[in-house]
């Protein structure tokens, strides 16, 4: 486990819970339509960052197949968190639970997952093995040609 990313993931999770505990939907001010749209769309980057942090925290490079095992568990937990957060909001005065917000959270989780997948560095042992195989093939070609 990467404790730096786990700490950041926990802080991000708690920040989302804090924000959803604030009574009254107009966190940004007067609650105009534009502010509501911005507030709703903020779910996507918030959950993208949350997903990225938790996936980085539990990224197990030294354990073969570790990411294949833990990644789906993390994604399911994040989706359950999104649903539970909306349920929690239904008990906060001036706030409501929204299926649209859950959908935006799911988009954020998907975006965070994609950023994580494309941000990963290759496993060092696989790179070394590839380099050795490439060098061996090149050496054979040099001696036969």
Secondary structure, 3 states (H helix, E strand, C coil): CCHHHHHHHHHHHHHHHHHHCCCCCCCCCCCCHHHHHHHHHHHHHHHHHHHHHHHHHCCCCCCCCHHHHHHHHHHHHHHHHHHHHHHHHCCCCCCCCCHHHHHHHHHHHHHHHHHHHHHCCCCHHHHHHHHHHHHHHHHHHHHHC
